[in-house]
Amino acid sequence: MRQSSVIARRVAAASVSLVVAAGAAACGPKDNDAKSSGGDSQPHKGGTLTVLNSNPQSDFDPARLYTSGGGNVPSLVFRTLTTRNREDGAAGAEVVPDLATDTGRPSENATVWTYTLKKGLKFEDGTPITSADVKYGIERSFAAELSGGAPYLRDWLIGGADYQGPYKDKKGLDSIETPDALTIVFHLNKPEGEFPYLATQTQFTPVPKAKDTGTKYEEHPVSSGPYKVVKNENDGERLTLERNTHWSASTDAERKAYPDTIDVRSGLDSSVINQRLSSSQGADATAVTTDTNLGPAELAKVTGDKALASRVGTGHFGYTNYLAFNPKVKPFDNPKVRQAISYAIDRSSVINAAGGSSLAEPATTYLPNQKSFGYTPYDLFPAGASGNAAKARELLAQAGHKNGLTITLTHSNSKDFETSPEIATAVQDALKKAGITVKLQGLEENDYSDKIHSAKNEPGFFLAHWGADWPSGGPFLAPIFDGRQIVKNGANFNSGFLDDKSVNDEIDAINKLTDLDEAAKRWGALDKKIGGQALTVPLFHPVYKRLYGEGVKNIVISDWTGVLDISQVAVK
């Protein structure tokens, strides 16, 4: 998941997009069987599931969506070569086959990946799904008018950087071969052991060329999943999905598809969503949200009500909120100054500013504390719970600032409990104890995002966050710390401008590994190595708390997304 407003396109976050979004996820309180509600605990087919969201499901085209692991609403319509394992917690961070018979067969150096489609796959009109449809679906995602999806294919596929999409280049990409109707082969320009993760992106959704209507395809994309779009109003503000009768559960081990109809209503205020889910009146009794968390005040109210508390799903997503330094700006060019700030930080006050320990967990590592990322515990600049002001002052003196110093912290004015004024003020108060005067520079969201992602205008010290496109250390560490990904004229995410050959080489070495468990260990070790340079100060990982209606059953929340999986939900 990219930074800032992933951004809004993402899963969390999130898509993330905010997306976004870290230990093992749990469903509801420990004493509650969150898999059920009502008298009959067994999920049944039938009924209508209502989805109440703040953000509309805009650009409902698999080429334009930035979702990983199938996403939520999109995963009901779009199937991909692989997908995420639809289970609670850490088990849900695994990649599993979807349209394909396995997660992919790599060549010895992981530059060629081969997939075989399952037999019997069909589109909503009953026509067979072929490898050519998958190839075409990927190729159309390169068209400029369908931009918005993940950028990896353009970077990874041979010829991808120059390909313009099938509307301009009808020849197609030679690096994607379809030797027969069930086989598809990808040729990459460098080893990529995590290609099975990439194959979960919606760009891998099959699209029948004869039904492609370009930018209008989002109005009625052809379904390969258990539901089809029967209504799309105001660019995803109101979506109605009904069963795709040509979808077969025998080819899909992941999606349960219990409800008959999915009614997605967006553009709602978050407080209204939580109030409706709390009251659970009428259709709201069988409603969920995929993008609205409980805030601190709402959570306090819910916690005091046993019945409501039993309807709260708790999830963790691979997401880290942190302080970022630009070492090109004084005094942050001095490592001792960066280390001093690392020691001075009061994570307890930051956690409180983020909504309390129920909504945020302290972080001392850049990687989220999940096994799939390769989480390796370390605390190189131990500040304790409330900061180590004495150690910070000592380092400042060594850096030539024995009388303290004055710096500026840039933050967003958005009330997001992440990069917002509340967090900035907590940091300001903590550093004051160490003799560091912090001036706050609050910017509106767009100005903030533009400034922190500009290599030319990046401030010296600012609040930031990052979410993973899939649960691995690769998409977490590489965009932020790979020197070859520094963008001088465009959106730059390597805020510390780190260009360390040993780091770059290790990233390349890990990318060659197809043993994802071994790769995870290496990502964890690399995280610790980079952490020693104090280019960031990890602050906290968010925790998602979301209400669901009293008539909703079969709650599943994985560590891949951290949010309720509507492909598993039943309402009868």
QUIVEN-V733332 format. One line per field, one symbol per residue. burial: # if it has 16 or more other C-alpha atoms within 10 Angstrom, else .. A space follows every 50 residues. Layout:
# QUIVEN-V733332
burial: ???
This chain:
# QUIVEN-V733332
burial: ############################....#####.....##...### ################################################## ######...#########..####...################..##### ..#..#####..####.....##.####...#######.########### ########...#....#############..#...#########.##... ##.#############...#..##.###.#...#############..#. .#.....####################...###.################ #####.######################.##.#...###.###.###... #...#.#.######..######################.####.#..### #####..##########################.###....#######.. ..##..##.#####.#..##########.##..################# ######################
